[in-house]
Amino acid sequence: MASVLIREAKEGDCGNILRLIRELAEYEKLSDQVKISEEALRADGFGENPFYHCLVAEILPVPGEPQGPCVVGYGLYYFIYSTWKGRNIYLEDIYVKPEYRGQGIGSKIIKKVAEVALDKGRSQFRLAVLDWNKGAMDLYKALGAQDLTEAEASSSPPAQAVLRDCLH
């Protein structure tokens, strides 16, 4: 089996990131809502003051294979601020191509974002998940997330479960 590398995205990854964003939107049945372009991803994520940060999951070929590395997942996050808790990190998207799920790639991405949060002194790791995505909810809970759907119902979007406090 080939090995997986979780690394910071580079400008040259924007085409692959956009492809994966479109796949995620299709999975969520929201393809018509994707308006972002590769150029916007490049401008907004790479430069002096990026609006977002991104990790990519890359499958490294077994020595001797003719094909090069292949990006099969991503985690896009940014920094937010809570007037109650201070500095936070928000995981906007996490996606792994269906044929690569069940191999721990999603967990590795989440753990890497958690490492970034801890390294940057963030007090919380927040994310939201669609309420029908049981597989994702189970993964987040297995990693220590707390479901705040009921606790924060008045401030949560209606079709989402909010999970936080993944940092230990």
Salt bridges, closest charged atoms under 4 A:
GLU11 OE2 - ARG42 NE 3.94
ASP13 OD2 - ARG7 NH1 2.72
GLU23 OE2 - ARG19 NH1 3.55
GLU23 OE2 - LYS97 NZ 2.90
GLU38 OE2 - ARG42 NH2 2.80
GLU58 OE2 - ARG7 NH2 2.98
GLU99 OE2 - LYS97 NZ 3.90
GLU115 OE1 - LYS112 NZ 3.90
ASP138 OD2 - LYS134 NZ 3.08
ASP147 OD2 - LYS141 NZ 3.86
GLU152 OE1 - ARG126 NH2 3.11
GLU152 OE2 - ARG164 NH1 2.76
ASP165 OD2 - ARG164 NE 3.17
